[in-house]
Amino acid sequence: MDRLLIRGGRVIDPVNKVDARLDLLVAEGKVAALGQSLDAPEGVRVVEAAGKVVAPGLIDMHVHLREPGREDEETVETGCLAAVAGGFTAVAAMPNTDPVTDNQAAVGYIIREAIRSGYATVYPVGAITKGLAGESLAEMGGMIEAGAVAFTDDGHCVNSAEMMLKAMKYSTIFDVPIINHCEDKSLVGGGAMNAGLVATRLGLAGVAAESEEIIVYRDCALARLSGARYHVAHLSCARSAGIVERFKAEGVRVSAEVTPHHLVLTDAAVEGYNTNAKMAPPLRRTEDVAALRKALAAGVIDCIATDHAPHHYNEKEAAFADAPNGVIGLETAFPVLYTELVLGKVLSLGALIEKMSPAPARVLGVRGGSLAQGQIADITVLDLDTKWSIDKNSFYSKSRNTPFDGMQVTGRAVATVVGGRLVWELGG
């Protein structure tokens, strides 16, 4: 196990209210010391971080690793390598694989593959229902024993209120979050993008915001009834944020995430039938982007998650209505968000780190998100001065379906430490 001295960086640790130029010593996989002018013990590897930011490792609570089933799009190994290249030390893997992650063996397989690859930590998220079919509960207890940290049918909405209530009640035994992909299927129909002027002009069927709002409201009410921990995945609409705010004010245990693309892009990105801007829920209006930013800054939305969704090049080359939903995001999230939200004065740098590290750790109930002495040494070193152009051909991910290709950004991860091991360095 590496022994590291990360020297002279600006350490930002929102949980412990640290923002100072310090050295950070790592030993036995944990933060051993944090202070000024620390001695480098014999044999320790020194990482010079002068002019850089040293932060708790970023955590992405919504990632599709595609393995098993679609190893042509991504594997646990390539997804984890993309994660650490983006500064993420841990990711939560969604269960819509083939076969579905709805049993103990499937959860164990993902964890073993992550350990074998040796990059980011992977926290499997199990399916709520068997086969994502929405008809009967999956083996939640067995999956928790194997290492699952939450449950969702992501990619599919649990449309039955009865089934969702049953899942929420059962989850209270383990006190783990239930996550829902909030889209009422009966309203989505054949919709391919946000309902509005752009959809009308392009002649594409639209998806109304109400398809999300109805499910968010229903699930929050069910969380109040059951006492469960409920989390809204990839929230996209202004009124959905308002619903979350209302139920939070009542004391209901609800949390929410938002993606970088819903914070930065509008449905105008679909112009030209750009399939790399096709996703579910779809990109919304300018007013929604503004409301999501405001809700994030106010704490109504708890955290940022990428919804990293790799797709094969050929699949995205289809006609817009036929192309699959989803974009990748692990390697672009921090630079896009730093450029748009921090330099754009929506969030402070400390607040952005809070939304990308401590907050998802709290929602999932996993380790990380802190640089206090004795904590797991999951660390991200960030260069905030570098200006660069996103190039999809440079990604570690197997897929290239990003809406941010060619975007001029500032800032990027330059080193990532997982469990005390330096697993990735820019140019290393």
PADRENRO-30230 format. One line per field, with one value per residue (C-alpha): residue number from 1; residue in three letters; x, y, z. Coordinates in pm, 1 decimal, always signed. Layout:
// PADRENRO-30230
resi <- c(NUM,...) .
resn <- c(ALA,...) .
c1 <- c(X,...) .
c2 <- c(Y,...) .
c3 <- c(Z,...) .
// end
This chain:
// PADRENRO-30230
resi <- c(1,2,3,4,5,6,7,8,9,10,11,12,13,14,15,16,17,18,19,20,21,22,23,24,25,26,27,28,29,30,31,32,33,34,35,36,37,38,39,40,41,42,43,44,45,46,47,48,49,50,51,52,53,54,55,56,57,58,59,60,61,62,63,64,65,66,67,68,69,70,71,72,73,74,75,76,77,78,79,80,81,82,83,84,85,86,87,88,89,90,91,92,93,94,95,96,97,98,99,100,101,102,103,104,105,106,107,108,109,110,111,112,113,114,115,116,117,118,119,120,121,122,123,124,125,126,127,128,129,130,131,132,133,134,135,136,137,138,139,140,141,142,143,144,145,146,147,148,149,150,151,152,153,154,155,156,157,158,159,160,161,162,163,164,165,166,167,168,169,170,171,172,173,174,175,176,177,178,179,180,181,182,183,184,185,186,187,188,189,190,191,192,193,194,195,196,197,198,199,200,201,202,203,204,205,206,207,208,209,210,211,212,213,214,215,216,217,218,219,220,221,222,223,224,225,226,227,228,229,230,231,232,233,234,235,236,237,238,239,240,241,242,243,244,245,246,247,248,249,250,251,252,253,254,255,256,257,258,259,260,261,262,263,264,265,266,267,268,269,270,271,272,273,274,275,276,277,278,279,280,281,282,283,284,285,286,287,288,289,290,291,292,293,294,295,296,297,298,299,300,301,302,303,304,305,306,307,308,309,310,311,312,313,314,315,316,317,318,319,320,321,322,323,324,325,326,327,328,329,330,331,332,333,334,335,336,337,338,339,340,341,342,343,344,345,346,347,348,349,350,351,352,353,354,355,356,357,358,359,360,361,362,363,364,365,366,367,368,369,370,371,372,373,374,375,376,377,378,379,380,381,382,383,384,385,386,387,388,389,390,391,392,393,394,395,396,397,398,399,400,401,402,403,404,405,406,407,408,409,410,411,412,413,414,415,416,417,418,419,420,421,422,423,424,425,426,427,428) .
resn <- c(MET,ASP,ARG,LEU,LEU,ILE,ARG,GLY,GLY,ARG,VAL,ILE,ASP,PRO,VAL,ASN,LYS,VAL,ASP,ALA,ARG,LEU,ASP,LEU,LEU,VAL,ALA,GLU,GLY,LYS,VAL,ALA,ALA,LEU,GLY,GLN,SER,LEU,ASP,ALA,PRO,GLU,GLY,VAL,ARG,VAL,VAL,GLU,ALA,ALA,GLY,LYS,VAL,VAL,ALA,PRO,GLY,LEU,ILE,ASP,MET,HIS,VAL,HIS,LEU,ARG,GLU,PRO,GLY,ARG,GLU,ASP,GLU,GLU,THR,VAL,GLU,THR,GLY,CYS,LEU,ALA,ALA,VAL,ALA,GLY,GLY,PHE,THR,ALA,VAL,ALA,ALA,MET,PRO,ASN,THR,ASP,PRO,VAL,THR,ASP,ASN,GLN,ALA,ALA,VAL,GLY,TYR,ILE,ILE,ARG,GLU,ALA,ILE,ARG,SER,GLY,TYR,ALA,THR,VAL,TYR,PRO,VAL,GLY,ALA,ILE,THR,LYS,GLY,LEU,ALA,GLY,GLU,SER,LEU,ALA,GLU,MET,GLY,GLY,MET,ILE,GLU,ALA,GLY,ALA,VAL,ALA,PHE,THR,ASP,ASP,GLY,HIS,CYS,VAL,ASN,SER,ALA,GLU,MET,MET,LEU,LYS,ALA,MET,LYS,TYR,SER,THR,ILE,PHE,ASP,VAL,PRO,ILE,ILE,ASN,HIS,CYS,GLU,ASP,LYS,SER,LEU,VAL,GLY,GLY,GLY,ALA,MET,ASN,ALA,GLY,LEU,VAL,ALA,THR,ARG,LEU,GLY,LEU,ALA,GLY,VAL,ALA,ALA,GLU,SER,GLU,GLU,ILE,ILE,VAL,TYR,ARG,ASP,CYS,ALA,LEU,ALA,ARG,LEU,SER,GLY,ALA,ARG,TYR,HIS,VAL,ALA,HIS,LEU,SER,CYS,ALA,ARG,SER,ALA,GLY,ILE,VAL,GLU,ARG,PHE,LYS,ALA,GLU,GLY,VAL,ARG,VAL,SER,ALA,GLU,VAL,THR,PRO,HIS,HIS,LEU,VAL,LEU,THR,ASP,ALA,ALA,VAL,GLU,GLY,TYR,ASN,THR,ASN,ALA,LYS,MET,ALA,PRO,PRO,LEU,ARG,ARG,THR,GLU,ASP,VAL,ALA,ALA,LEU,ARG,LYS,ALA,LEU,ALA,ALA,GLY,VAL,ILE,ASP,CYS,ILE,ALA,THR,ASP,HIS,ALA,PRO,HIS,HIS,TYR,ASN,GLU,LYS,GLU,ALA,ALA,PHE,ALA,ASP,ALA,PRO,ASN,GLY,VAL,ILE,GLY,LEU,GLU,THR,ALA,PHE,PRO,VAL,LEU,TYR,THR,GLU,LEU,VAL,LEU,GLY,LYS,VAL,LEU,SER,LEU,GLY,ALA,LEU,ILE,GLU,LYS,MET,SER,PRO,ALA,PRO,ALA,ARG,VAL,LEU,GLY,VAL,ARG,GLY,GLY,SER,LEU,ALA,GLN,GLY,GLN,ILE,ALA,ASP,ILE,THR,VAL,LEU,ASP,LEU,ASP,THR,LYS,TRP,SER,ILE,ASP,LYS,ASN,SER,PHE,TYR,SER,LYS,SER,ARG,ASN,THR,PRO,PHE,ASP,GLY,MET,GLN,VAL,THR,GLY,ARG,ALA,VAL,ALA,THR,VAL,VAL,GLY,GLY,ARG,LEU,VAL,TRP,GLU,LEU,GLY,GLY) .
c1 <- c(+0.0,+135.4,+258.7,+204.5,+277.2,+62.8,+256.0,+160.9,-188.3,-492.5,-687.6,-1064.8,-1265.6,-1623.0,-1726.2,-1450.2,-1456.1,-1093.8,-969.9,-596.4,-260.3,-150.8,+37.2,-155.1,+12.4,-140.7,-48.3,-219.5,-489.7,-604.3,-538.4,-257.0,-191.6,-291.4,-77.8,+188.0,+542.3,+493.6,+809.1,+829.4,+905.6,+1162.2,+1019.4,+714.3,+614.6,+576.1,+306.0,+373.6,+42.4,+152.4,-98.8,-348.3,-658.8,-667.3,-1023.5,-1203.1,-1249.3,-1547.8,-1833.7,-2076.7,-2394.7,-2541.5,-2330.9,-2403.7,-2108.7,-2292.1,-2122.8,-2248.7,-2421.0,-2289.3,-1913.5,-1886.9,-2012.1,-1835.1,-1695.4,-1650.8,-1279.2,-1307.5,-1582.4,-1371.6,-1069.2,-1283.4,-1404.1,-1059.0,-951.3,-1240.6,-1146.0,-1406.2,-1285.9,-1617.2,-1921.7,-2261.0,-2345.0,-2702.0,-2866.2,-3001.6,-2738.4,-2799.6,-2872.9,-3020.2,-2849.0,-3139.2,-2975.9,-2688.2,-2462.2,-2490.9,-2396.4,-2097.6,-1981.5,-1970.2,-1778.4,-1525.5,-1472.8,-1418.6,-1161.6,-988.5,-964.4,-807.2,-936.7,-1248.0,-1459.0,-1790.7,-2106.4,-2367.5,-2725.6,-2969.9,-3294.3,-3616.0,-3808.8,-3703.4,-3583.2,-3685.7,-4030.7,-4213.6,-4407.6,-4237.9,-3971.5,-3614.8,-3400.3,-3321.1,-3195.7,-2959.9,-2824.5,-2751.8,-2560.9,-2353.0,-2279.5,-2566.8,-2615.0,-2946.9,-3222.6,-3364.8,-3514.7,-3325.4,-3391.9,-3744.1,-3988.6,-4164.0,-4505.7,-4712.1,-4768.2,-4847.5,-4513.1,-4322.2,-4486.2,-4404.4,-4039.8,-4018.4,-4165.4,-3924.8,-3628.0,-3689.3,-3569.5,-3224.7,-3255.8,-3119.8,-3243.4,-3498.2,-3419.1,-3666.0,-3635.0,-3932.3,-4116.2,-4477.9,-4464.5,-4821.1,-4730.5,-4388.7,-4534.4,-4314.2,-4166.0,-3804.6,-3724.6,-3872.0,-4216.2,-4188.0,-4102.0,-3783.0,-3966.7,-4241.1,-3990.2,-3802.0,-4121.2,-4034.9,-4277.2,-4226.1,-4214.8,-4401.8,-4247.6,-4561.4,-4446.9,-4170.7,-4358.7,-4642.3,-4404.7,-4189.7,-4499.9,-4636.3,-4308.0,-4256.2,-4606.2,-4524.8,-4199.2,-4399.6,-4638.1,-4368.5,-4092.6,-3845.9,-3539.0,-3635.2,-3403.5,-3505.3,-3270.1,-3166.0,-3425.2,-3490.0,-3781.8,-3838.2,-4166.0,-4012.0,-3758.7,-4046.0,-4213.5,-3893.2,-3857.8,-4212.5,-4176.5,-3835.8,-3995.7,-4243.7,-3955.6,-3998.7,-3673.0,-3633.5,-3316.7,-3244.6,-2965.6,-2917.0,-2684.7,-2423.7,-2611.2,-2939.7,-2750.7,-2577.2,-2776.8,-3129.0,-3342.7,-3180.9,-2887.0,-3108.1,-3107.1,-2970.1,-3114.2,-2811.2,-2849.4,-2574.9,-2825.6,-3093.8,-3156.8,-3426.5,-3544.8,-3485.5,-3303.9,-3557.1,-3613.4,-3389.1,-3624.9,-3574.0,-3194.4,-3211.2,-3443.7,-3224.5,-2918.1,-3106.8,-3235.9,-2886.6,-2735.9,-3015.8,-2971.5,-3308.0,-3115.2,-2856.7,-2595.0,-2469.8,-2449.6,-2343.1,-2587.4,-2288.7,-2464.6,-2229.9,-2367.8,-2202.1,-2124.3,-2348.9,-2650.3,-2625.8,-2591.3,-2955.6,-3247.8,-3313.9,-3636.3,-3471.0,-3141.3,-3098.8,-3117.6,-2812.0,-2473.7,-2144.1,-2009.8,-1742.5,-1452.1,-1627.5,-1830.2,-1582.6,-1441.6,-1789.5,-1930.4,-1630.2,-1644.7,-2020.9,-2108.4,-1799.1,-1654.6,-2015.5,-2067.1,-2352.7,-2161.6,-1838.4,-1567.2,-1627.9,-1999.1,-1929.9,-1701.0,-1969.2,-2224.8,-1986.0,-1835.3,-1976.7,-2338.0,-2353.8,-2165.8,-2437.1,-2722.5,-2574.8,-2445.6,-2096.2,-1749.3,-1562.9,-1630.7,-1389.0,-1016.0,-1015.7,-736.2,-826.9,-1068.2,-1026.9,-767.9,-991.1,-847.3,-874.9,-611.6,-749.9,-578.0,-801.9,-578.8,-566.6,-778.3,-847.1,-1088.1,-1285.9,-1191.9,-1410.7,-1133.6,-914.4,-1161.7,-1080.5,-1445.6,-1523.0,-1797.8,-1795.2,-2155.2,-2096.7,-2273.3,-1963.9,-1715.0,-1518.6,-1634.6,-1370.9,-1336.4,-1115.4,-995.2,-951.0,-846.7,-471.9,-431.9,-666.0,-597.0,-826.4,-788.1,-441.3,-319.4,-229.3,-432.6,-421.7,-214.6,-266.0,+10.5,+129.4) .
c2 <- c(+0.0,+343.4,+590.5,+937.4,+1292.0,+1531.4,+1849.9,+2213.7,+2197.9,+2404.6,+2152.1,+2199.5,+1974.3,+2107.3,+1863.1,+1975.6,+2336.8,+2327.7,+2558.9,+2615.2,+2538.6,+2218.5,+1892.6,+1566.9,+1242.1,+908.2,+579.9,+241.5,+359.1,+641.6,+1008.3,+994.4,+1364.5,+1702.6,+2005.7,+2250.0,+2144.7,+1776.0,+1563.0,+1302.9,+968.4,+744.6,+568.1,+790.9,+902.2,+1276.9,+1428.9,+1796.7,+1984.2,+2346.7,+2554.4,+2266.3,+2188.3,+1875.2,+1758.0,+1451.0,+1205.7,+1277.2,+1027.7,+964.1,+801.9,+734.0,+546.1,+278.2,+39.8,-183.9,-503.7,-770.2,-764.4,-468.0,-490.9,-329.1,-4.1,-16.4,-260.3,-228.8,-180.0,+88.2,+266.8,+274.2,+399.3,+675.8,+754.5,+805.3,+1005.2,+1236.9,+1260.8,+1014.6,+771.2,+587.2,+526.5,+366.8,+122.9,+107.0,-235.8,-224.3,-465.3,-788.4,-993.8,-742.5,-683.4,-816.4,-1088.2,-1153.5,-1319.0,-1028.1,-778.2,-988.9,-1013.3,-635.3,-586.9,-853.9,-696.5,-355.9,-495.0,-680.1,-366.9,-172.1,+176.0,+331.4,+172.5,+48.8,+42.8,-171.8,-50.5,-339.9,-354.8,-282.2,-540.2,-866.9,-812.2,-444.1,-569.7,-383.9,-692.6,-841.5,-727.6,-838.7,-1006.1,-685.6,-846.7,-1080.2,-798.1,-586.3,-878.2,-889.6,-516.3,-327.1,+19.4,+128.0,+11.9,+141.8,+22.1,+304.2,+327.5,+225.6,+401.6,+193.7,+290.0,+97.4,+301.7,-20.3,-173.1,+141.6,+158.7,-206.8,-145.0,+160.8,-21.2,-311.7,-75.2,+69.0,-262.5,-183.3,+197.4,+221.8,+467.9,+382.0,+567.6,+618.3,+715.0,+948.9,+931.6,+826.6,+586.8,+659.2,+1026.1,+968.2,+752.4,+786.5,+1119.9,+1173.9,+1516.0,+1792.0,+1906.5,+2261.9,+2489.0,+2305.2,+1971.2,+2130.2,+2282.6,+1953.8,+1752.0,+1529.8,+1398.4,+1573.9,+1461.3,+1696.8,+1794.9,+1664.9,+1307.7,+1365.5,+1588.1,+1338.6,+1059.2,+1285.2,+1399.0,+1045.4,+904.7,+1183.8,+1116.0,+744.8,+825.2,+1026.6,+734.5,+469.4,+664.0,+540.8,+720.4,+825.9,+974.3,+1136.4,+1044.9,+1300.7,+1566.1,+1787.3,+2024.8,+2342.6,+2222.4,+1887.1,+2080.6,+2269.2,+1942.7,+1814.3,+2142.7,+2118.3,+1762.0,+1833.0,+2118.7,+1866.2,+1652.5,+1373.6,+1185.8,+1284.3,+1378.1,+1454.7,+1464.5,+1662.5,+1590.7,+1822.1,+1818.6,+1927.1,+2210.0,+2331.5,+2245.9,+2317.2,+2144.0,+2375.0,+2130.3,+1888.2,+2120.5,+1940.4,+1616.9,+1579.8,+1233.1,+1311.0,+1545.8,+1277.9,+1155.4,+1058.6,+1274.5,+1509.5,+1841.4,+2107.2,+2481.9,+2771.2,+2837.6,+2482.7,+2511.8,+2834.1,+2676.2,+2367.0,+2583.0,+2783.0,+2467.6,+2318.3,+2629.4,+2643.7,+2281.4,+2163.7,+1940.9,+1754.0,+1637.6,+1612.9,+1277.2,+1218.9,+945.0,+821.3,+617.9,+474.8,+378.2,+228.0,+473.4,+294.1,+315.0,+693.1,+725.8,+625.6,+858.3,+1077.2,+907.2,+565.0,+647.8,+534.2,+781.8,+879.0,+1050.0,+978.7,+1215.0,+1078.6,+1250.3,+1580.5,+1645.7,+1842.7,+2069.0,+2142.6,+2219.1,+2419.5,+2627.2,+2680.9,+2692.2,+2811.7,+3051.0,+3142.0,+3231.9,+2990.4,+2789.2,+2838.0,+2578.8,+2440.1,+2406.6,+2224.0,+1978.5,+1933.3,+1843.8,+1597.4,+1423.6,+1454.3,+1488.1,+1167.7,+984.0,+1087.3,+992.2,+647.3,+597.0,+508.7,+608.5,+904.0,+1272.8,+1379.4,+1436.4,+1418.6,+1218.6,+850.6,+871.9,+657.8,+818.7,+881.7,+1201.9,+1408.9,+1662.5,+1934.1,+2184.9,+2491.2,+2688.0,+2460.7,+2572.8,+2296.4,+2166.3,+1849.3,+1586.3,+1276.7,+1080.8,+1114.4,+943.0,+628.0,+527.8,+288.9,+520.8,+869.4,+988.7,+1326.2,+1656.3,+1843.6,+1744.5,+2054.8,+2263.1,+2500.0,+2439.4,+2530.5,+2290.9,+1916.3,+1631.7,+1566.2,+1290.3,+1045.7,+843.7,+554.4,+385.0,+533.8,+420.3,+667.8,+504.5,+774.9,+1080.9,+1306.8,+1219.0,+944.6) .
c3 <- c(+0.0,-98.1,+158.7,+21.6,+118.9,-82.2,-29.0,-39.3,-186.0,-99.2,+104.4,+83.8,+313.6,+341.9,+615.7,+849.7,+729.7,+613.3,+339.8,+381.3,+228.2,+401.1,+359.7,+375.4,+480.5,+379.7,+547.6,+577.1,+339.2,+563.9,+623.0,+877.4,+926.3,+795.5,+873.4,+766.2,+671.9,+750.6,+737.4,+463.6,+634.5,+465.1,+163.9,+132.0,-218.0,-248.9,-468.5,-522.6,-509.9,-492.0,-684.7,-683.5,-478.7,-263.3,-199.3,-68.0,-353.5,-575.2,-550.9,-837.1,-713.2,-1058.0,-1313.8,-1572.6,-1610.4,-1862.0,-1739.8,-1758.1,-2094.0,-2292.2,-2259.1,-2603.9,-2444.6,-2107.2,-1854.2,-1482.4,-1548.5,-1819.6,-1630.1,-1314.8,-1509.0,-1659.5,-1307.9,-1156.5,-1462.7,-1382.3,-1014.7,-886.4,-622.9,-592.6,-810.5,-757.1,-1037.1,-1163.4,-1193.9,-1551.7,-1679.4,-1869.6,-1666.8,-1426.8,-1092.9,-889.9,-680.7,-443.9,-701.8,-944.3,-673.9,-575.7,-936.2,-978.1,-654.4,-750.8,-1094.2,-934.7,-691.1,-972.8,-1187.4,-901.7,-976.8,-820.8,-549.7,-686.1,-477.3,-654.4,-652.5,-669.0,-861.7,-677.4,-878.3,-1037.2,-1391.2,-1363.0,-1458.4,-1183.2,-1080.0,-771.8,-529.9,-589.9,-323.0,-137.5,+182.5,+0.4,-213.1,+93.6,+245.9,-73.1,-68.2,-235.3,-89.3,-243.4,-477.8,-803.7,-1131.2,-1305.3,-1674.1,-1580.0,-1351.7,-1087.0,-1212.5,-959.6,-644.6,-460.1,-561.4,-472.3,-129.1,-71.7,-163.3,+58.1,+357.1,+309.3,+273.0,+618.8,+766.6,+625.6,+619.2,+265.2,+1.7,-262.1,-585.1,-866.6,-1230.9,-1229.4,-1559.5,-1589.1,-1883.3,-1986.8,-2039.7,-2196.7,-2473.0,-2779.8,-2669.3,-2768.1,-2620.5,-2407.2,-2515.1,-2642.1,-2931.2,-3027.8,-3042.9,-3252.1,-3493.0,-3530.5,-3566.1,-3269.9,-3010.0,-2676.7,-2313.9,-2081.9,-1749.6,-1582.0,-1653.6,-1397.4,-1154.7,-1103.6,-1001.0,-782.1,-594.5,-562.3,-435.3,-184.4,-49.2,-26.5,+154.4,+405.1,+449.5,+483.7,+658.9,+395.8,+264.0,-87.0,-351.4,-680.6,-965.0,-1228.9,-1143.7,-1447.4,-1391.2,-1193.4,-1044.4,-943.9,-736.7,-578.5,-480.7,-319.1,-129.8,+2.9,+129.9,+281.4,+473.7,+614.2,+738.7,+484.0,+423.4,+58.0,-129.5,-493.8,-750.1,-1069.4,-1362.1,-1516.5,-1847.8,-1688.2,-1513.2,-1826.6,-2139.9,-2262.2,-2522.7,-2778.7,-2771.3,-2966.3,-3269.9,-3573.1,-3431.3,-3207.6,-3056.5,-2805.0,-2644.3,-2619.8,-2269.1,-2020.3,-1862.4,-2153.7,-2148.7,-2049.5,-2087.1,-1988.7,-1696.6,-1568.8,-1585.4,-1384.4,-1128.3,-1091.2,-1031.7,-770.9,-599.3,-595.4,-440.0,-181.9,-76.7,-209.5,-450.2,-246.1,-490.0,-847.0,-1028.0,-1387.7,-1495.2,-1700.3,-1970.8,-2237.5,-2577.5,-2880.1,-3159.9,-3408.2,-3177.2,-3146.2,-3524.2,-3563.2,-3638.7,-3334.8,-3231.1,-3252.7,-3078.6,-2716.3,-2430.3,-2231.6,-2232.5,-2063.1,-1799.5,-1567.1,-1743.3,-1810.1,-1494.1,-1286.6,-1561.9,-1700.1,-1355.5,-1239.0,-1556.0,-1554.1,-1185.1,-998.1,-1254.2,-1334.7,-966.9,-903.5,-640.0,-451.2,-511.4,-162.7,-235.6,-561.7,-380.5,-114.0,-384.4,-550.6,-247.7,+107.5,-8.4,-217.6,+58.5,+303.0,+70.4,+4.5,+358.0,+236.1,+348.7,+201.2,+166.1,+441.0,+481.9,+862.0,+1024.9,+1030.3,+736.4,+426.4,+198.7,-102.5,-245.1,-562.1,-667.7,-895.2,-1121.3,-1147.5,-1382.1,-1684.1,-1978.8,-2225.2,-2485.4,-2418.2,-2673.3,-2677.9,-2849.9,-2541.3,-2304.6,-2108.0,-2135.1,-2418.6,-2542.3,-2689.5,-2655.6,-2492.4,-2561.7,-2438.3,-2709.9,-2810.3,-2511.5,-2376.1,-2002.9,-1710.4,-1441.4,-1425.0,-1199.2,-1213.1,-953.5,-781.7,-467.0,-373.6,-37.6,-3.3,-347.8,-619.1,-896.5,-1162.7,-1258.2,-1558.5,-1802.2,-1565.6) .
// end
